[in-house]
């Protein structure tokens, strides 16, 4: 169940990050961006003192979107 949850949240987060950043990607790239963004966002949240494992669906989605935005931004730098 956790794997399907990650794909679902990752797809939504990747899509929202693409819309915010004005980039156009395929559905597969959006899912990958969202999943990797979730890891990056979770790492940043833990460093800031937040525990994303105990947060709800909306907070996990926001963390994943934030991480995907950081990932898209870093991708544009290179």
Rosetta constraint file for C-alpha pairs under 8 A:
AtomPair CA 1 CA 5 HARMONIC 6.10 0.50
AtomPair CA 2 CA 6 HARMONIC 6.09 0.50
AtomPair CA 3 CA 7 HARMONIC 6.35 0.50
AtomPair CA 4 CA 8 HARMONIC 6.13 0.50
AtomPair CA 5 CA 9 HARMONIC 6.02 0.50
AtomPair CA 6 CA 10 HARMONIC 5.60 0.50
AtomPair CA 6 CA 35 HARMONIC 6.46 0.50
AtomPair CA 7 CA 11 HARMONIC 5.94 0.50
AtomPair CA 7 CA 31 HARMONIC 6.29 0.50
AtomPair CA 7 CA 35 HARMONIC 6.87 0.50
AtomPair CA 8 CA 12 HARMONIC 6.38 0.50
AtomPair CA 8 CA 31 HARMONIC 7.78 0.50
AtomPair CA 9 CA 13 HARMONIC 5.92 0.50
AtomPair CA 9 CA 34 HARMONIC 7.17 0.50
AtomPair CA 9 CA 35 HARMONIC 7.63 0.50
AtomPair CA 9 CA 61 HARMONIC 6.31 0.50
AtomPair CA 9 CA 64 HARMONIC 7.83 0.50
AtomPair CA 10 CA 14 HARMONIC 5.83 0.50
AtomPair CA 10 CA 30 HARMONIC 7.30 0.50
AtomPair CA 10 CA 31 HARMONIC 4.85 0.50
AtomPair CA 10 CA 32 HARMONIC 6.84 0.50
AtomPair CA 10 CA 33 HARMONIC 7.06 0.50
AtomPair CA 10 CA 34 HARMONIC 3.78 0.50
AtomPair CA 10 CA 35 HARMONIC 4.50 0.50
AtomPair CA 10 CA 36 HARMONIC 7.97 0.50
AtomPair CA 10 CA 37 HARMONIC 7.84 0.50
AtomPair CA 10 CA 38 HARMONIC 7.13 0.50
AtomPair CA 10 CA 64 HARMONIC 7.06 0.50
AtomPair CA 11 CA 15 HARMONIC 6.08 0.50
AtomPair CA 11 CA 27 HARMONIC 7.14 0.50
AtomPair CA 11 CA 28 HARMONIC 7.87 0.50
AtomPair CA 11 CA 30 HARMONIC 5.50 0.50
AtomPair CA 11 CA 31 HARMONIC 3.92 0.50
AtomPair CA 11 CA 32 HARMONIC 7.48 0.50
AtomPair CA 11 CA 33 HARMONIC 7.92 0.50
AtomPair CA 11 CA 34 HARMONIC 5.78 0.50
AtomPair CA 11 CA 35 HARMONIC 7.63 0.50
AtomPair CA 12 CA 16 HARMONIC 6.16 0.50
AtomPair CA 12 CA 30 HARMONIC 7.79 0.50
AtomPair CA 12 CA 31 HARMONIC 7.43 0.50
AtomPair CA 12 CA 34 HARMONIC 7.19 0.50
AtomPair CA 12 CA 61 HARMONIC 7.90 0.50
AtomPair CA 13 CA 17 HARMONIC 6.03 0.50
AtomPair CA 13 CA 30 HARMONIC 7.63 0.50
AtomPair CA 13 CA 31 HARMONIC 7.68 0.50
AtomPair CA 13 CA 33 HARMONIC 7.90 0.50
AtomPair CA 13 CA 34 HARMONIC 4.89 0.50
AtomPair CA 13 CA 61 HARMONIC 6.15 0.50
AtomPair CA 13 CA 62 HARMONIC 7.58 0.50
AtomPair CA 13 CA 64 HARMONIC 5.76 0.50
AtomPair CA 13 CA 65 HARMONIC 4.62 0.50
AtomPair CA 13 CA 68 HARMONIC 7.11 0.50
AtomPair CA 14 CA 18 HARMONIC 6.09 0.50
AtomPair CA 14 CA 29 HARMONIC 7.76 0.50
AtomPair CA 14 CA 30 HARMONIC 4.21 0.50
AtomPair CA 14 CA 31 HARMONIC 5.67 0.50
AtomPair CA 14 CA 32 HARMONIC 7.35 0.50
AtomPair CA 14 CA 33 HARMONIC 5.19 0.50
AtomPair CA 14 CA 34 HARMONIC 4.05 0.50
AtomPair CA 14 CA 35 HARMONIC 7.75 0.50
AtomPair CA 14 CA 37 HARMONIC 7.77 0.50
AtomPair CA 14 CA 64 HARMONIC 7.94 0.50
AtomPair CA 14 CA 65 HARMONIC 6.52 0.50
AtomPair CA 14 CA 68 HARMONIC 6.16 0.50
AtomPair CA 15 CA 19 HARMONIC 6.27 0.50
AtomPair CA 15 CA 27 HARMONIC 7.76 0.50
AtomPair CA 15 CA 30 HARMONIC 5.47 0.50
AtomPair CA 15 CA 31 HARMONIC 7.74 0.50
AtomPair CA 15 CA 34 HARMONIC 7.71 0.50
AtomPair CA 16 CA 20 HARMONIC 6.17 0.50
AtomPair CA 16 CA 65 HARMONIC 6.63 0.50
AtomPair CA 17 CA 21 HARMONIC 6.00 0.50
AtomPair CA 17 CA 34 HARMONIC 7.97 0.50
AtomPair CA 17 CA 65 HARMONIC 5.48 0.50
AtomPair CA 17 CA 66 HARMONIC 7.44 0.50
AtomPair CA 17 CA 68 HARMONIC 5.91 0.50
AtomPair CA 17 CA 69 HARMONIC 5.28 0.50
AtomPair CA 17 CA 72 HARMONIC 7.96 0.50
AtomPair CA 18 CA 22 HARMONIC 5.71 0.50
AtomPair CA 18 CA 23 HARMONIC 4.99 0.50
AtomPair CA 18 CA 24 HARMONIC 6.28 0.50
AtomPair CA 18 CA 25 HARMONIC 7.21 0.50
AtomPair CA 18 CA 30 HARMONIC 7.47 0.50
AtomPair CA 18 CA 69 HARMONIC 7.61 0.50
AtomPair CA 18 CA 72 HARMONIC 7.91 0.50
AtomPair CA 19 CA 23 HARMONIC 6.52 0.50
AtomPair CA 19 CA 24 HARMONIC 7.75 0.50
AtomPair CA 20 CA 69 HARMONIC 7.83 0.50
AtomPair CA 21 CA 69 HARMONIC 6.90 0.50
AtomPair CA 21 CA 72 HARMONIC 7.50 0.50
AtomPair CA 21 CA 73 HARMONIC 7.99 0.50
AtomPair CA 25 CA 29 HARMONIC 5.92 0.50
AtomPair CA 25 CA 30 HARMONIC 6.24 0.50
AtomPair CA 26 CA 30 HARMONIC 6.21 0.50
AtomPair CA 27 CA 31 HARMONIC 6.24 0.50
AtomPair CA 28 CA 32 HARMONIC 6.28 0.50
AtomPair CA 29 CA 33 HARMONIC 5.96 0.50
AtomPair CA 30 CA 34 HARMONIC 6.01 0.50
AtomPair CA 31 CA 35 HARMONIC 6.14 0.50
AtomPair CA 32 CA 36 HARMONIC 6.05 0.50
AtomPair CA 33 CA 37 HARMONIC 5.63 0.50
AtomPair CA 33 CA 68 HARMONIC 5.55 0.50
AtomPair CA 33 CA 71 HARMONIC 7.30 0.50
AtomPair CA 33 CA 72 HARMONIC 7.92 0.50
AtomPair CA 34 CA 38 HARMONIC 5.93 0.50
AtomPair CA 34 CA 64 HARMONIC 5.95 0.50
AtomPair CA 34 CA 65 HARMONIC 6.65 0.50
AtomPair CA 34 CA 67 HARMONIC 7.65 0.50
AtomPair CA 34 CA 68 HARMONIC 5.49 0.50
AtomPair CA 35 CA 39 HARMONIC 6.59 0.50
AtomPair CA 35 CA 64 HARMONIC 7.15 0.50
AtomPair CA 36 CA 40 HARMONIC 6.28 0.50
AtomPair CA 36 CA 67 HARMONIC 7.55 0.50
AtomPair CA 36 CA 68 HARMONIC 7.00 0.50
AtomPair CA 37 CA 41 HARMONIC 5.78 0.50
AtomPair CA 37 CA 63 HARMONIC 7.95 0.50
AtomPair CA 37 CA 64 HARMONIC 5.07 0.50
AtomPair CA 37 CA 65 HARMONIC 6.64 0.50
AtomPair CA 37 CA 66 HARMONIC 7.06 0.50
AtomPair CA 37 CA 67 HARMONIC 3.89 0.50
AtomPair CA 37 CA 68 HARMONIC 3.88 0.50
AtomPair CA 37 CA 69 HARMONIC 7.42 0.50
AtomPair CA 37 CA 70 HARMONIC 7.51 0.50
AtomPair CA 37 CA 71 HARMONIC 6.41 0.50
AtomPair CA 38 CA 42 HARMONIC 5.85 0.50
AtomPair CA 38 CA 60 HARMONIC 7.72 0.50
AtomPair CA 38 CA 61 HARMONIC 7.97 0.50
AtomPair CA 38 CA 63 HARMONIC 6.28 0.50
AtomPair CA 38 CA 64 HARMONIC 3.76 0.50
AtomPair CA 38 CA 65 HARMONIC 7.20 0.50
AtomPair CA 38 CA 67 HARMONIC 5.72 0.50
AtomPair CA 38 CA 68 HARMONIC 7.00 0.50
AtomPair CA 39 CA 43 HARMONIC 6.12 0.50
AtomPair CA 39 CA 64 HARMONIC 7.34 0.50
AtomPair CA 39 CA 67 HARMONIC 7.31 0.50
AtomPair CA 40 CA 44 HARMONIC 6.25 0.50
AtomPair CA 40 CA 64 HARMONIC 7.66 0.50
AtomPair CA 40 CA 67 HARMONIC 5.10 0.50
AtomPair CA 40 CA 68 HARMONIC 7.72 0.50
AtomPair CA 41 CA 45 HARMONIC 5.98 0.50
AtomPair CA 41 CA 63 HARMONIC 5.03 0.50
AtomPair CA 41 CA 64 HARMONIC 5.54 0.50
AtomPair CA 41 CA 65 HARMONIC 7.78 0.50
AtomPair CA 41 CA 66 HARMONIC 6.06 0.50
AtomPair CA 41 CA 67 HARMONIC 4.10 0.50
AtomPair CA 41 CA 68 HARMONIC 7.65 0.50
AtomPair CA 42 CA 46 HARMONIC 6.07 0.50
AtomPair CA 42 CA 52 HARMONIC 6.25 0.50
AtomPair CA 42 CA 63 HARMONIC 6.52 0.50
AtomPair CA 42 CA 64 HARMONIC 7.44 0.50
AtomPair CA 42 CA 67 HARMONIC 7.77 0.50
AtomPair CA 43 CA 47 HARMONIC 6.29 0.50
AtomPair CA 44 CA 48 HARMONIC 6.30 0.50
AtomPair CA 45 CA 49 HARMONIC 6.42 0.50
AtomPair CA 45 CA 50 HARMONIC 5.21 0.50
AtomPair CA 45 CA 51 HARMONIC 6.86 0.50
AtomPair CA 45 CA 52 HARMONIC 6.84 0.50
AtomPair CA 45 CA 63 HARMONIC 7.53 0.50
AtomPair CA 46 CA 50 HARMONIC 5.06 0.50
AtomPair CA 46 CA 51 HARMONIC 5.72 0.50
AtomPair CA 46 CA 52 HARMONIC 7.24 0.50
AtomPair CA 51 CA 55 HARMONIC 7.06 0.50
AtomPair CA 52 CA 59 HARMONIC 7.52 0.50
AtomPair CA 52 CA 60 HARMONIC 6.48 0.50
AtomPair CA 52 CA 63 HARMONIC 7.98 0.50
AtomPair CA 55 CA 59 HARMONIC 5.92 0.50
AtomPair CA 55 CA 60 HARMONIC 6.53 0.50
AtomPair CA 56 CA 60 HARMONIC 6.23 0.50
AtomPair CA 57 CA 61 HARMONIC 6.12 0.50
AtomPair CA 58 CA 62 HARMONIC 6.20 0.50
AtomPair CA 59 CA 63 HARMONIC 6.11 0.50
AtomPair CA 60 CA 64 HARMONIC 6.13 0.50
AtomPair CA 61 CA 65 HARMONIC 6.09 0.50
AtomPair CA 62 CA 66 HARMONIC 6.08 0.50
AtomPair CA 63 CA 67 HARMONIC 6.18 0.50
AtomPair CA 64 CA 68 HARMONIC 6.07 0.50
AtomPair CA 65 CA 69 HARMONIC 6.11 0.50
AtomPair CA 66 CA 70 HARMONIC 6.33 0.50
AtomPair CA 67 CA 71 HARMONIC 6.18 0.50
AtomPair CA 68 CA 72 HARMONIC 6.12 0.50
AtomPair CA 69 CA 73 HARMONIC 6.07 0.50
AtomPair CA 70 CA 74 HARMONIC 6.12 0.50
AtomPair CA 71 CA 75 HARMONIC 6.10 0.50
AtomPair CA 72 CA 76 HARMONIC 6.24 0.50
AtomPair CA 73 CA 77 HARMONIC 6.56 0.50
AtomPair CA 74 CA 78 HARMONIC 6.96 0.50
